[in-house]
Amino acid sequence: MMLNKYLCNQGLILISLVGLLLLNNNLIYGQEDKEDAIIILSFLDENENKTITAKVSDQNGLPVEELDLYFYVQRTFSELPIGDVFNTTDENGIVTVDFPNDLPGDSKGDVTIIVKIFESDFYNDTSLEVIKDWGVPVLVDDLHEQRSLWAAGANAPNHISSNYYRLDSSDMACKLLYYFRAI
């Protein structure tokens, strides 16, 4: 009985310590001492070469060197990384990334370019988004928007949806008959 109480108390102490560590991780890792970085983007489109140049400075206007920036292009479900794996600023706080020429955009060719700072030891996580017309315009195929048997329910053929909804909701046999006749 005494051993059980001892183990229970030790377990509670351990859980309390873990909770304190998780709740106060800002104090432990010194995240409250981080400052904001200022990112200035410039875009250059010469002939077939498109480049993005980012200049990073601190709150005092001094260039930030050896800071990793991450460049992305927003896609439908996620962000597509562009540039090198590590895009590190030089002694002037500048990093340059080449933009791919064959990246599809929307119907006007617009793409959303995202520049991020995250997991830095000295600077807060920052994200900057800019829309540029550097993508390849993609035309929407209207064939998939038309009514067809293989389309979504909203684009089902009129004769199927109108016959189905004309039936009385209590007449299940007629519904099944119309359903199998349509197939």
Sequence and secondary structure as in RCSB ss.txt:
>XXXX:A:sequence
MMLNKYLCNQGLILISLVGLLLLNNNLIYGQEDKEDAIIILSFLDENENKTITAKVSDQNGLPVEELDLYFYVQR
TFSELPIGDVFNTTDENGIVTVDFPNDLPGDSKGDVTIIVKIFESDFYNDTSLEVIKDWGVPVLVDDLHEQRSLW
AAGANAPNHISSNYYRLDSSDMACKLLYYFRAI
>XXXX:A:secstr
 HHHHHHHHHHHHHHHHHHHHHHTHHHHHTGGG B  EEEEEEEEETTEEEEEEEEE TTS B  S EEEEEEE 
SSSEEEEEEEEEE  TTSEEEEEE TT B STT  EEEEEEE S SSB  EEEEEEES SB     GGGGS  TT
S GGG  HHHHHHHHHS TT HHHHHHHHHHH 
